[in-house]
Amino acid sequence: MGLILAGGILAAVFLLRFCWDGDSWPKTLVKTGSLGLPALALAVMGWPTIFVAGLAACVLGDFLLSRPGQGPLLAGIGAFALGHLLYIGAMVGQGPLEPTLAIPLALLILLVSTEWWLVPYTGALRWPVRGYVGVIVAMGIVAALTGQVLLIAGALAFVASDLVLSLRLFGLLGGAPSRVAPFAIWGMYVAAQALLAIAFAP
């Protein structure tokens, strides 16, 4: 529990000090430790291996996305895509309880709509972004089909966090929304990981 508490403290520090700040090694270390320490704790405490592997991939993504340059950005997108694929693997067999079709339909509409409001602004990252959007939408659909509230909430919080991140990353937000966005991105992201971790508790 000590590692989880330490991770929570680092997550709060990142929110209050670093989430809006420029690239720096302190920012990278705080961001990576925020979920890296809890990931170690969950591995020791017996959380499903595939879920812990997915969380570890996301931690690697956090590290990469906190570094400057297009290379780390592209690698970070790949790490998070791998994390979502592992989460999908962990979700398979978790239901269905009361699967809903409304959420998968809404996510499919979101997926198609990105061809108009997102992809044209992604430049050389067009295909990696398309692939990533497909993977995270797939995670949301699989979560919805399990019918499990925590999995659905965690997946949708992830989608919402990445939606705001993409708007900011590719210059589609300006003014006050752009300044507030980092707080929303980090808050929803941490909430998503926490909800998924609780859902997979042994």
Backbone as numpy.savetxt, mean C-alpha at the origin, in Angstrom:
# Nx Ny Nz CAx CAy CAz Cx Cy Cz
5.82 -7.65 21.11 5.00 -6.43 21.11 5.85 -5.17 21.11
7.08 -5.29 21.64 7.96 -4.13 21.68 8.29 -3.60 20.30
8.52 -4.53 19.34 8.83 -4.11 17.98 7.62 -3.44 17.32
6.43 -3.94 17.63 5.22 -3.33 17.07 5.04 -1.92 17.62
5.26 -1.76 18.92 5.15 -0.44 19.54 6.19 0.51 18.95
7.42 0.02 18.78 8.47 0.86 18.20 8.10 1.27 16.78
7.53 0.33 16.02 7.09 0.66 14.68 6.00 1.71 14.68
5.07 1.60 15.63 4.00 2.59 15.75 4.54 3.98 16.06
5.55 4.03 16.92 6.16 5.32 17.26 6.84 5.92 16.03
7.55 5.08 15.29 8.21 5.57 14.07 7.19 6.03 13.04
6.07 5.31 12.94 5.01 5.72 11.99 4.47 7.09 12.36
4.30 7.34 13.66 3.82 8.65 14.10 4.86 9.74 13.83
6.14 9.41 14.06 7.21 10.37 13.76 7.23 10.70 12.28
7.06 9.66 11.44 7.06 9.90 10.00 5.91 10.81 9.60
4.73 10.57 10.18 3.57 11.39 9.87 3.78 12.84 10.26
4.33 13.06 11.44 4.44 14.41 11.99 5.68 15.17 11.52
6.69 14.43 11.04 7.95 15.10 10.70 8.41 14.90 9.25
8.21 13.70 8.70 8.88 13.39 7.44 7.97 13.22 6.22
6.68 12.97 6.39 5.87 12.53 5.25 5.81 13.57 4.14
5.97 14.83 4.47 5.90 15.90 3.46 7.29 16.39 3.06
8.32 15.87 3.72 9.68 16.41 3.57 10.37 15.82 2.34
11.48 16.43 1.96 12.27 15.94 0.82 13.03 14.68 1.15
13.72 14.14 0.16 14.46 12.90 0.33 15.61 13.07 1.32
15.76 12.10 2.21 16.88 12.09 3.14 17.00 10.69 3.72
18.19 10.35 4.20 18.36 9.05 4.82 17.59 8.91 6.14
17.51 9.95 6.98 16.64 9.82 8.16 15.20 9.50 7.79
14.68 10.14 6.74 13.32 9.85 6.29 13.20 8.39 5.86
14.18 7.92 5.11 14.16 6.52 4.65 14.17 5.56 5.81
15.03 5.81 6.79 15.16 4.90 7.93 13.89 4.88 8.77
13.30 6.04 9.00 12.07 6.10 9.80 10.93 5.42 9.06
10.80 5.69 7.77 9.72 5.10 6.98 9.85 3.58 6.93
11.06 3.10 6.67 11.28 1.66 6.56 11.06 0.96 7.90
11.52 1.58 8.97 11.35 0.98 10.28 9.92 0.95 10.76
9.09 1.86 10.27 7.71 1.95 10.72 6.96 0.63 10.53
7.18 -0.04 9.40 6.54 -1.33 9.15 7.54 -2.48 9.16
8.83 -2.17 9.01 9.84 -3.22 9.06 9.91 -3.89 10.42
9.87 -3.09 11.47 9.92 -3.66 12.82 8.68 -4.52 13.12
7.47 -4.02 12.85 6.29 -4.89 13.04 6.35 -6.15 12.18
6.89 -6.06 10.97 6.99 -7.26 10.13 7.84 -8.33 10.80
8.96 -7.92 11.42 9.79 -8.87 12.15 9.02 -9.49 13.31
8.26 -8.66 14.01 7.48 -9.15 15.15 6.44 -10.16 14.70
5.71 -9.87 13.63 4.67 -10.77 13.16 5.25 -12.09 12.68
6.43 -12.04 12.08 7.08 -13.28 11.65 7.38 -14.17 12.85
7.89 -13.56 13.92 8.22 -14.32 15.13 6.96 -14.82 15.83
5.88 -14.04 15.77 4.64 -14.37 16.48 3.75 -15.35 15.71
4.17 -15.79 14.53 3.45 -16.85 13.85 2.40 -16.43 12.86
2.46 -15.18 12.36 1.54 -14.77 11.30 1.82 -15.61 10.05
0.84 -15.81 9.18 1.05 -16.62 7.98 2.26 -16.16 7.18
3.08 -17.10 6.76 4.32 -16.78 6.07 4.08 -15.95 4.82
3.06 -16.28 4.06 2.80 -15.56 2.81 2.39 -14.12 3.07
1.65 -13.89 4.18 1.30 -12.52 4.53 2.54 -11.74 4.95
3.38 -12.34 5.79 4.60 -11.67 6.25 5.51 -11.37 5.06
5.58 -12.29 4.09 6.38 -12.04 2.89 5.82 -10.86 2.11
4.49 -10.76 2.02 3.88 -9.62 1.35 4.19 -8.32 2.06
4.13 -8.34 3.39 4.45 -7.15 4.17 5.92 -6.77 3.99
6.80 -7.78 3.96 8.23 -7.51 3.74 8.47 -6.87 2.37
7.73 -7.33 1.36 7.85 -6.73 0.03 7.42 -5.27 0.05
6.37 -4.97 0.81 5.92 -3.58 0.94 6.95 -2.74 1.68
7.60 -3.32 2.69 8.66 -2.59 3.41 9.80 -2.26 2.46
10.16 -3.22 1.61 11.17 -2.94 0.59 10.70 -1.82 -0.33
9.42 -1.85 -0.70 8.86 -0.78 -1.51 8.95 0.57 -0.82
8.68 0.59 0.49 8.80 1.84 1.25 10.23 2.39 1.16
11.19 1.48 1.33 12.59 1.91 1.25 12.90 2.50 -0.12
12.52 1.79 -1.17 12.85 2.22 -2.53 12.16 3.53 -2.90
10.87 3.65 -2.55 10.12 4.86 -2.92 10.58 6.09 -2.14
11.31 5.87 -1.06 11.81 7.02 -0.29 13.15 7.53 -0.82
13.71 6.83 -1.82 14.97 7.26 -2.40 14.73 8.01 -3.71
15.61 8.94 -4.06 15.39 9.76 -5.26 15.69 9.00 -6.55
15.07 9.43 -7.65 15.38 8.88 -8.96 14.32 7.95 -9.50
14.30 7.80 -10.82 13.31 6.94 -11.46 13.59 5.47 -11.26
14.87 5.10 -11.10 15.22 3.70 -10.88 14.60 3.15 -9.61
14.84 3.80 -8.46 14.19 3.35 -7.24 12.66 3.40 -7.30
12.12 4.40 -8.01 10.66 4.49 -8.16 10.13 3.26 -8.88
10.77 2.89 -9.98 10.33 1.73 -10.75 10.47 0.45 -9.93
11.59 0.31 -9.23 11.79 -0.87 -8.39 10.78 -0.91 -7.25
10.47 0.27 -6.70 9.48 0.33 -5.62 8.10 -0.08 -6.08
7.72 0.33 -7.29 6.44 -0.10 -7.85 6.41 -1.62 -7.96
7.53 -2.21 -8.42 7.60 -3.66 -8.54 7.50 -4.35 -7.19
8.16 -3.79 -6.17 8.12 -4.40 -4.84 6.71 -4.39 -4.28
6.00 -3.28 -4.46 4.63 -3.22 -3.96 3.71 -4.15 -4.76
3.94 -4.25 -6.06 3.14 -5.18 -6.86 3.33 -6.61 -6.35
4.57 -6.98 -6.05 4.84 -8.30 -5.48 4.13 -8.46 -4.15
4.16 -7.42 -3.32 3.47 -7.48 -2.03 1.99 -7.74 -2.20
1.36 -7.07 -3.16 -0.07 -7.27 -3.39 -0.36 -8.67 -3.90
0.51 -9.20 -4.76 0.31 -10.56 -5.25 0.40 -11.57 -4.10
1.33 -11.34 -3.19 1.43 -12.23 -2.02 0.21 -12.08 -1.11
-0.29 -10.86 -0.96 -1.51 -10.66 -0.18 -2.69 -11.39 -0.82
-2.76 -11.35 -2.15 -3.82 -12.09 -2.84 -3.71 -13.57 -2.52
-2.48 -14.10 -2.56 -2.28 -15.50 -2.22 -2.72 -15.81 -0.80
-2.48 -14.87 0.12 -2.90 -15.09 1.51 -4.41 -15.03 1.66
-5.07 -14.23 0.80 -6.53 -14.08 0.90 -7.28 -15.28 0.32
-6.67 -15.97 -0.63 -7.35 -17.10 -1.26 -7.67 -18.15 -0.20
-8.91 -18.55 -0.15 -9.34 -19.53 0.85 -9.85 -18.92 2.13
-9.87 -17.58 2.22 -10.35 -16.91 3.42 -11.87 -16.74 3.43
-12.56 -17.13 2.43 -14.02 -16.96 2.35 -14.56 -17.97 1.38
-15.68 -17.71 0.74 -16.46 -16.48 0.95 -17.43 -16.59 2.11
-17.66 -15.48 2.75 -18.70 -15.39 3.76 -19.94 -14.79 3.10
-19.90 -13.49 2.89 -20.98 -12.82 2.14 -20.32 -11.94 1.09
-19.85 -12.53 -0.01 -19.15 -11.74 -1.02 -20.04 -10.67 -1.63
-19.43 -9.54 -1.94 -20.16 -8.44 -2.57 -19.65 -8.22 -3.97
-20.56 -7.93 -4.90 -20.17 -7.67 -6.28 -20.06 -6.18 -6.57
-20.63 -5.35 -5.71 -20.60 -3.91 -5.94 -19.16 -3.38 -5.92
-18.37 -3.84 -4.96 -16.99 -3.36 -4.85 -16.15 -3.80 -6.05
-16.19 -5.09 -6.46 -15.44 -5.45 -7.67 -15.84 -4.65 -8.90
-17.12 -4.37 -9.06 -17.58 -3.58 -10.20 -17.01 -2.17 -10.14
-17.05 -1.55 -8.94 -16.51 -0.20 -8.79 -15.01 -0.18 -9.06
-14.30 -1.21 -8.61 -12.86 -1.26 -8.84 -12.52 -1.46 -10.31
-13.32 -2.24 -11.01 -13.10 -2.42 -12.44 -13.33 -1.11 -13.20
-14.33 -0.36 -12.77 -14.58 0.96 -13.38 -13.39 1.88 -13.12
-12.88 1.84 -11.89 -11.69 2.64 -11.56 -10.51 2.25 -12.44
-10.31 0.94 -12.61 -9.21 0.44 -13.43 -9.30 0.99 -14.85
-10.46 0.89 -15.45 -10.64 1.36 -16.82 -10.46 2.88 -16.90
-10.95 3.59 -15.89 -10.91 5.05 -15.92 -9.49 5.60 -15.86
-8.55 4.83 -15.30 -7.17 5.34 -15.21 -6.55 5.58 -16.58
-7.10 4.97 -17.61 -6.58 5.21 -18.96 -6.80 6.65 -19.40
-7.74 7.34 -18.77 -8.04 8.73 -19.13 -7.41 9.73 -18.17
-7.49 9.48 -16.86 -7.07 10.51 -15.94 -5.67 10.29 -15.35
-5.08 9.09 -15.52 -3.77 8.83 -14.94 -2.71 8.47 -15.97
-2.95 7.44 -16.76 -1.92 6.92 -17.66 -1.31 7.97 -18.58
-2.10 8.91 -19.14 -1.49 9.90 -20.03 -0.43 10.77 -19.38
-0.36 10.79 -18.04 0.57 11.66 -17.33 1.78 10.91 -16.79
1.87 9.60 -17.06 2.91 8.78 -16.43 4.17 8.62 -17.27
4.18 9.10 -18.49 5.38 9.09 -19.31 5.94 7.70 -19.51
7.25 7.56 -19.24 7.94 6.28 -19.45 7.47 5.19 -18.49
6.76 5.58 -17.45 6.27 4.60 -16.47 4.87 4.08 -16.82
4.42 4.37 -18.03 3.05 4.03 -18.43 2.73 2.56 -18.18
3.56 1.65 -18.67 3.25 0.23 -18.55 3.44 -0.29 -17.13
4.52 0.10 -16.42 4.59 -0.31 -15.01 3.39 0.17 -14.19
2.93 1.39 -14.45 1.77 1.91 -13.72 0.53 1.10 -14.07
0.33 0.80 -15.34 -0.81 -0.03 -15.74 -0.78 -1.38 -15.03
0.40 -1.99 -15.01 0.52 -3.29 -14.35 0.23 -3.20 -12.87
0.75 -2.15 -12.22 0.53 -2.00 -10.79 -0.94 -1.77 -10.47
-1.58 -0.91 -11.25 -3.01 -0.65 -11.03 -3.80 -1.94 -11.18
-3.46 -2.76 -12.17 -4.15 -4.03 -12.33 -3.99 -4.95 -11.14
-2.79 -4.98 -10.57 -2.52 -5.87 -9.43 -3.27 -5.40 -8.18
-3.24 -4.09 -7.90 -3.89 -3.63 -6.67 -5.42 -3.71 -6.80
-5.95 -3.50 -8.01 -7.38 -3.70 -8.21 -7.74 -5.17 -8.01
-6.89 -6.06 -8.49 -7.13 -7.49 -8.30 -7.16 -7.83 -6.81
-6.25 -7.22 -6.03 -6.26 -7.47 -4.59 -7.58 -7.02 -3.97
-8.05 -5.85 -4.38 -9.32 -5.35 -3.85 -10.48 -6.26 -4.22
-10.48 -6.78 -5.44 -11.56 -7.68 -5.87 -11.53 -8.98 -5.08
-10.33 -9.56 -4.92 -10.22 -10.81 -4.16 -10.66 -10.59 -2.72
-10.27 -9.45 -2.13 -10.70 -9.15 -0.76 -12.21 -9.06 -0.67
-12.82 -8.39 -1.65 -14.28 -8.24 -1.64 -14.97 -9.59 -1.75
-14.39 -10.49 -2.53 -15.02 -11.79 -2.72 -14.88 -12.71 -1.51
-13.97 -12.36 -0.58 -13.92 -13.15 0.66 -15.08 -12.81 1.58
-15.64 -11.61 1.42 -16.72 -11.19 2.30 -16.27 -10.82 3.70
-14.97 -10.76 3.94 -14.45 -10.45 5.27 -14.19 -8.96 5.41
-14.82 -8.36 6.40 -14.83 -6.91 6.54 -13.43 -6.33 6.67
-12.58 -6.96 7.50 -11.24 -6.41 7.71 -10.40 -6.48 6.44
-10.50 -7.57 5.71 -9.76 -7.69 4.46 -10.23 -6.65 3.45
-11.55 -6.48 3.36 -12.10 -5.50 2.43 -11.65 -4.09 2.82
-11.76 -3.76 4.11 -11.37 -2.42 4.56 -9.89 -2.17 4.32
-9.05 -3.17 4.60 -7.62 -3.02 4.39 -7.27 -2.82 2.93
-7.88 -3.62 2.07 -7.61 -3.51 0.64 -8.07 -2.17 0.09
-9.25 -1.73 0.49 -9.77 -0.46 -0.02 -8.96 0.73 0.51
-8.48 0.63 1.75 -7.61 1.69 2.27 -6.31 1.76 1.47
-5.80 0.59 1.06 -4.61 0.54 0.23 -4.88 1.22 -1.12
-6.00 0.88 -1.74 -6.37 1.48 -3.02 -6.49 2.99 -2.89
-7.15 3.44 -1.81 -7.34 4.88 -1.61 -6.00 5.59 -1.42
-5.11 4.99 -0.63 -3.80 5.58 -0.41 -3.02 5.72 -1.71
-3.02 4.65 -2.51 -2.29 4.69 -3.77 -2.95 5.61 -4.79
-4.25 5.76 -4.70 -4.95 6.68 -5.59 -4.47 8.11 -5.35
-4.43 8.51 -4.09 -3.96 9.86 -3.76 -2.48 10.01 -4.10
-1.69 8.94 -3.82 -0.26 8.98 -4.14 -0.04 9.20 -5.63
-0.80 8.50 -6.46 -0.62 8.63 -7.90 -0.98 10.04 -8.37
-2.03 10.61 -7.79 -2.41 11.97 -8.16 -1.29 12.96 -7.84
-0.67 12.77 -6.69 0.41 13.68 -6.28 1.69 13.39 -7.05
2.02 12.12 -7.22 3.27 11.74 -7.85 3.37 12.24 -9.29
2.23 12.20 -9.99 2.25 12.57 -11.40 1.70 13.97 -11.67
1.71 14.79 -10.62 1.42 16.21 -10.79 -0.02 16.56 -11.03
-0.94 15.72 -10.56 -2.36 15.98 -10.77 -3.02 16.67 -9.59
-2.23 16.98 -8.58 -2.72 17.75 -7.44 -1.89 19.02 -7.31
-2.52 20.08 -6.88 -1.80 21.33 -6.67 -2.34 22.06 -5.46
-1.63 23.08 -5.02 -2.11 23.90 -3.92 -2.28 23.15 -2.62
-3.34 23.49 -1.89 -3.60 22.89 -0.58 -3.77 21.37 -0.65
-4.51 20.83 -1.64 -4.63 19.36 -1.71 -3.29 18.65 -1.79
-2.35 19.22 -2.54 -1.03 18.60 -2.66 -0.28 18.63 -1.33
-0.49 19.70 -0.56 0.21 19.81 0.73 -0.40 18.87 1.77
-1.68 18.63 1.70 -2.36 17.75 2.66 -2.19 16.28 2.28
-2.00 16.00 1.01 -1.98 14.64 0.50 -1.01 13.71 1.23
0.24 14.13 1.54 1.15 13.19 2.20 0.62 12.63 3.51
-0.13 13.44 4.26 -0.69 12.96 5.52 -1.76 11.90 5.25
-2.60 12.14 4.25 -3.65 11.18 3.91 -3.05 9.89 3.38
-2.03 10.01 2.52 -1.39 8.83 1.94 -0.82 7.93 3.03
-0.04 8.53 3.93 0.60 7.73 4.98 -0.43 7.17 5.96
-1.39 7.98 6.35 -2.40 7.51 7.30 -3.19 6.34 6.77
-3.64 6.44 5.52 -4.42 5.35 4.93 -3.56 4.11 4.68
-2.30 4.33 4.34 -1.40 3.20 4.09 -1.14 2.41 5.37
-0.82 3.09 6.45 -0.58 2.41 7.72 -1.85 1.72 8.20
-2.99 2.39 8.04 -4.26 1.77 8.42 -4.52 0.51 7.61
-4.21 0.55 6.31 -4.41 -0.61 5.44 -3.58 -1.79 5.93
-2.30 -1.55 6.20 -1.44 -2.63 6.65 -1.89 -3.18 8.01
-2.32 -2.29 8.90 -2.79 -2.74 10.22 -4.05 -3.59 10.10
-4.99 -3.17 9.26 -6.23 -3.93 9.08 -5.94 -5.31 8.50
-5.05 -5.37 7.51 -4.72 -6.66 6.92 -4.02 -7.56 7.94
-3.13 -6.98 8.74 -2.43 -7.77 9.75 -3.40 -8.34 10.78
-4.35 -7.53 11.20 -5.35 -8.02 12.16 -6.20 -9.12 11.53
-6.55 -8.95 10.25 -7.36 -9.94 9.56 -6.68 -11.30 9.48
-5.35 -11.28 9.37 -4.61 -12.53 9.23 -4.05 -13.06 10.55
-4.48 -12.47 11.66 -3.97 -12.91 12.96 -4.23 -14.41 13.17
-3.20 -15.16 13.60 -3.38 -16.61 13.79 -4.25 -16.92 15.00
